[in-house]
Amino acid sequence: MSEDIIGLIRENVIQGRITKDDEGMEEGMVGQPGVSELLDSALAAGLPIRDIITKGLSGGMDVVGQKFEAGEYFIPDMLASAEAVGAAMEVLQPRLASSGIDSKGTIIVATVKDDLHDIGKNIVSILLRGAGYIVKDLGNNIDTQVIVDAVRKDKPQVLGLSALLTSTMARMGDVIQALEESGLRDQVKVIVGGAPVSEEFARSIGADGYGADGFQAVAVVETLASGTQS
């Protein structure tokens, strides 16, 4: 039974269905339990939170990532699935500590000063939460000093910076420089992403990693975060 519920959670993540009222990618799914209803059933049945996250939520997003890379899914499809995972993680996050499951680490994400775009950042945040990280999302149009202060206070393993405009992507370099000047640069790994950003740009400003899309960003964070743990 447990595998049935978790399998249904996984399938409904792939379908991008949060509740029974959602349509999904395939026809005829309205009225069937979505991720929220299935999550309630899983918790009522006492299923392990680790299995719900790794096999259900993350397992579903793994398939979504494969479909996205294959050109079968597009940004709206990926966003729908990410929102389903996000809704589930809002319920599960408070239960992680009481269940004895340690988080993989703390990640801070922000869209830099003068840039109001945050869809990509939001997707990355949801995917990271689904992967077991504590994510502090500072929002968009965030001043460099606010980001530096957050790094000093929360001591994250990784800082993720996003920009969608060529006119604001240079702010990422400003943040890294400010971290240097504050003596914090060697305490946090920095990953950057956004439409105008490239691997070459990331290297040029001294970033530790670059994510071309949400799934690559999570993979890079996994590598960087594991490297910061003793």
C-alpha positions, 0 to 999 in steps of 0.5 A: 500500500505504501508503495502505491501511495508514493507511486501515485504522489510521484505520478501526480508530481509528473502530471503537475497536479496539486489537488483533485481539481487540477487537470494534469498533463493527461486527460481524465484526471480531474477528480482523482487525488492530487499531490495534496490529498495523496500526501494527507493519505501518506501521512495518515498511513504513517509512511516515512517522510524520507520515502515520500520526499525521495521516492515520491516528490524527488522521484517525480521531479527526476522524471520531469527533468528528463522530459524537460531535457528531451523536449517533451516538457516546457517551462509551464509544465516544469513550473506546474510540477515544481509547484506541486512539490512546493505545496507538499514541502510546505507541509513536510518541512516542519515535520523533518526535524521531528522525524529525525531527518537531517537537512542536507544544508542551508541554501540562500537564493536571491535575484540581484538588485534592480532585477524583478524576475523570479520564476527561475529562482522560484523553481530552483528553490522548490527543487532544492527543498524537494531535494532535502535542503533548507532554502531561504529565499530572499526574493527579487531586487535584493540589495548586495548588502542584504545578501551579504548580511544574510550570508553572515547571519545564516551561514549557508553552504551555498548562495544562489544568485539569479538575474534575467537582464544583461543590465543586472547580471553584473550585480552578481560580481558585485555580490561576490566582491562584497563577500570578499571584502567582508571576509565571507567569500571562503565560507560559502559557495556561489552559484549563478544562473539566469537567461543571460548568464553563461559558464564563461560569465560565471568563471569571469566573476569568480562564481563556483558554479553555474546552472543553465536550468533548475535541474542543473542548478540543483545538481551543481548545488549538490556537488558544491554543498557536499564539498563544504561538509566535513 
